[in-house]
Amino acid sequence: MAEGETESPGPKKRGPYISSVTSRSVNLIIRGVVLFFIGVFLALVLNLLQIQRNVTLFPPDVIASIFSSAWWVPPCCGTASAVIGLLYPCIDRHLGEPHKFKREWSSVMRCVAVFVGINHASAKVDFDNNIQLSLTLAALSIGLWWTFDRSRTGFGLGVGIAFLATLVTQLLVYNGVYQYTSPDFLYVRSWLPCIFFAGGITMGNIGRQLAMLGTFQQAF
């Protein structure tokens, strides 16, 4: 190039590292938004089952939707779903143990159906006492993990999610935000950790599937 000539201005191309980081960030945001709305939808449907059967009771002044649910329940469940769904594949990647068991959408949809069935059973099926119901739901929840997950990461995170979610629920009920009818595990029902465990496994499977889809698209 002769002296005095200047390069024509033009759009600067981003380096491969910046493009890769940007692509991962956009993919993470999209997955988080999808998981959030899935969690909101499931919260509305499943909470409706609990309220219709008088399993959970909210004060009349907080009922503010066509689904007869407190306004803060769907966004809280959506946020928790997004965190759980993003956490599962992240931990799989950091531990170097990619989850490959039944990685297809048909399996994920069956997992969601089983989770809804477990939640439905907690509200609809009548047992002689809460212990029988809790043991049944515990067996069903572990069966859900064995059928659709079978990973140590999934089981460990499911137990951790069940513990933390139950603790938060205990605090909410203790402070009068809402209440459970016939509590037999401090302020809540003894089968509640089983529901949280199954929900964690379900959202984890959805998050893993979305992560795998995003990785596939980035490869092309």
N, C-alpha and C positions, 0 to 999 in steps of 0.2 A: 504494500500500500504506500503511495507517494506521500511525501511530507505535506502537511497542510490539510490533508483529507481527514475528515472525521467520520467515525462510524455513524451510520444512520440510526437514529433513536428507534427503539422497538421494544416490545414487551420482553422483560427479562424472564427467562425460564427458571422455574424453581428447581433446586437440586433434588436428587432422588430421596435424600433423607427427609427434607421438608415435605415433599409430596407424600411420603410414607406416613409421617407423623400426622399430617392434615387428614389423610384418608382414614387413619385409625381413629382420630378424634371424632370425625363426622360419623363413622360407623358406630362408635360408642354412644354418641348422642342419640342416634336413630334407634339403637337397640334399647336405650334407657326409656325413650318416649313410648316405644311399643310395649315394653314391659309395664310401664306405668299405667297405660290404658287397659291392658289386660287385667292388672291388679284391681283397678277401679271397677271394671265390669264384674269380676268375680266377687268382689266385696259387696256390691249392690245385690247380686243374685243370692249369694250365700247368707248374707246378713238378713235378707228378707225371710228366708226359711226359718232362721233362729227367732226372729221377732214374731212371725205368724204363729209359731208354736209356744210363744211366751217363754222361750229359753233365756233370752236376754230382754231386759226392760230398760228403756230410756225414759227420762223425764219428758212429759208432754211438750214442754217448751223447746226441746231440742229437735223434735221431729220436724224436718223441713224439706221433704222431698216426696215424690210420688212413690218412692220405694219404702217409705216409712222408716227412714234411717237418719241418724244424726249426720249433719252436713260434713263433719270432719272425718267420718269413718272412711269413705271412699278415697280421698286424697292421701290419708295416712297409709292405707293398705296399698295404694298405688306406688307410693314412695318406697315402702318396704319391699314390694315386689320388684321394683327396678333395682334396688340395692342387692337383693338376693340373686336375681337373675344375672346381674353383672359380676357378682362375687364368685359364683360357682366356676365359670370358665377361667376367671382370673387366677383362682387358686389352683385349678387343674394345670394351668400353664406354668405357674411358678414352681409347682411340685414336680413338674415333668411327667405327669401322669394324665395324658389326654384321655378323656372319657370316650370310649368307642362302642359301648354297649347299647344296641338298639337305637342308633342315631338316624332316625327318620321321623318325618312329621306325623305319620300315622301312629307311631308309638307314643309321641308326645300328646296327641289328641286323646288316645286311650288313657294316658296317665291323667289328663285333666278330667276325663269322664269318671274315672275311679275316685279321684279326689272329691269331685262334686257328690258322688254317691256316698262317700264316707261322711261328708258334712251333712248330707240329707239324712243318713241313718242316725246321726247324733240328735237330729231334731224330730224325726218321725217314728223311729222304732222304739217301742216300749219294752223295757226290761224290768225285772222284779226290783232291781236296785242299781245304783250308779256304778258299783264295782263291776258287775257283769257287763254293763255297757262300756265301761272304760277298758276292760280286758279285751272285749271284742274289737273296739276301735283301735287299740294298740296292735292287735294281731293284723288287722286290715292295713294299718299304716306301714308296719314293717313289711307286710306282703307287697304293698305298693313300691317300697324301696327295692325289694328283692326282684320284683318283676321288671321295673323300668330303670333301675339305676345300678345297684350292686357294687358301688364304689365306696371305699373307705372315706373318701372326701365327702361324698354325698351324705353318708350316714352321720359323720362327725358334725358337719354343718347343720344337718337336720336336727340333731340333738341340741346343738347350741342355739339354733333359732327357736326351738320349742321352749328352752329354758328362759331365754331373754324375753320372748313374746309373752310367756305366762307371767313372768315377773312384772312386766309393764302393765299387763291386764289386771293383776292383783292390785297394783298401785292405783289404777284408774277406778276400780270398783271401791277400793278403800276410801278414795276421795269423793265418792258419790257421783262420779260422772255417769255411770250406769250400773246395773246390777244383774246378777244371775238368779234365777229361781232355783230353789233347793241346792244351794252351794254345799259341796262336801269336801272341798280341798281349799281350806281357808275361805277366801271370798268368791271362788269360782268353782266350776264343775271339774271333777277329776279327769274327765276325758279331754279337756281343752288342749293339753300339751300334744295329744295325738293328732288333733286337727292342725296345730301349728307345724308339727313334724311333717305331716303329709303335704301341707301347703308349701313348706320349704323345698321338699323334694320336687314337687310339681313345678314351681317357678324356676328352680335350678335347671330342670330338664328343658324348659322353654328357653331359658337364657343360653344354655349350651347349644341348643339347636340354632338359635339366632346367631350366635358367635361363629358356628361352623359355616352358616350361610354367608356371613360377612367375609370370612376368610376365603371362601371359595370365590366370591365375587372379586376380591382384591387380587387374586391370583390371575385373573383375566382382565 
